[in-house]
Amino acid sequence: MFDFARRVGLSPRQRGETSGRDTCPDIWELDNGAFAVIGTDVTDQVRDRLPEDVHCASYERVVIVTRRTMIAAKRDLPDA
């Protein structure tokens, strides 16, 4: 298992994307070095439209996060 080690980027509140504890796209670095993304699950809506070389296993989900979320995370992401 893993633990959430640190938020990557600004919090949803700091980005102005939430006023409470609802709709909160977020990115977290895990203690094992992987990243967890919290976003809107669109797997069922896009599964048939994935590019030919993109695959989504039954245990995977396609999630969308806002552009603001990704841009805010950029400064905290390692180069390698």
C-alpha positions as CSV (number, residue, x, y, z in Angstrom):
1,M,0.0,0.0,0.0
2,F,1.0,3.6,0.0
3,D,0.6,6.9,1.8
4,F,0.0,10.4,0.4
5,A,3.3,12.1,0.9
6,R,2.8,15.7,-0.5
7,R,0.5,17.7,-2.6
8,V,1.9,18.6,-6.0
9,G,1.1,22.2,-6.9
10,L,-1.5,24.4,-5.2
11,S,-4.5,23.2,-3.3
12,P,-7.9,23.4,-5.1
13,R,-8.8,26.3,-2.8
14,Q,-5.6,28.2,-3.6
15,R,-6.3,27.8,-7.3
16,G,-9.9,29.1,-6.8
17,E,-11.4,25.8,-8.0
18,T,-13.5,25.1,-4.9
19,S,-15.1,26.9,-2.1
20,G,-15.5,23.9,0.2
21,R,-15.0,20.2,0.2
22,D,-16.6,19.4,-3.2
23,T,-15.2,19.3,-6.7
24,C,-11.5,19.3,-5.9
25,P,-9.1,18.1,-8.7
26,D,-5.8,17.4,-7.1
27,I,-2.4,15.7,-7.7
28,W,-0.4,14.0,-5.0
29,E,3.0,12.4,-4.8
30,L,2.9,9.1,-3.0
31,D,5.5,7.8,-0.6
32,N,6.5,5.1,-3.2
33,G,7.3,7.8,-5.8
34,A,4.1,7.3,-7.9
35,F,1.5,10.0,-8.3
36,A,-2.2,10.0,-7.6
37,V,-4.6,12.2,-9.6
38,I,-8.0,13.1,-8.3
39,G,-10.3,14.2,-11.2
40,T,-13.5,13.5,-13.0
41,D,-13.9,9.9,-14.2
42,V,-14.7,10.0,-17.9
43,T,-13.7,6.4,-18.7
44,D,-17.1,5.2,-19.9
45,Q,-17.5,8.3,-22.1
46,V,-14.1,8.1,-23.8
47,R,-13.2,4.4,-23.9
48,D,-14.4,4.0,-27.6
49,R,-12.7,7.2,-28.6
50,L,-9.2,6.5,-27.3
51,P,-6.4,6.9,-29.9
52,E,-5.3,3.6,-31.4
53,D,-2.1,3.3,-29.3
54,V,-3.9,4.2,-26.0
55,H,-5.2,1.4,-23.8
56,C,-7.2,1.5,-20.6
57,A,-7.3,-1.7,-18.6
58,S,-10.4,-2.7,-16.7
59,Y,-8.7,-1.7,-13.5
60,E,-7.6,1.7,-14.8
61,R,-9.7,4.9,-15.2
62,V,-9.4,7.9,-17.4
63,V,-9.7,11.1,-15.3
64,I,-9.8,14.7,-16.3
65,V,-8.2,17.5,-14.2
66,T,-8.4,21.1,-15.1
67,R,-5.6,22.9,-17.0
68,R,-5.2,25.1,-13.9
69,T,-4.5,22.0,-11.8
70,M,-1.8,20.7,-14.2
71,I,-0.1,24.1,-14.6
72,A,0.0,24.6,-10.8
73,A,1.6,21.2,-10.4
74,K,4.3,21.8,-13.0
75,R,6.7,23.6,-10.6
76,D,6.6,20.7,-8.2
77,L,7.2,17.9,-10.6
78,P,10.6,16.4,-10.8
79,D,12.5,16.6,-14.1
80,A,13.5,13.0,-14.0
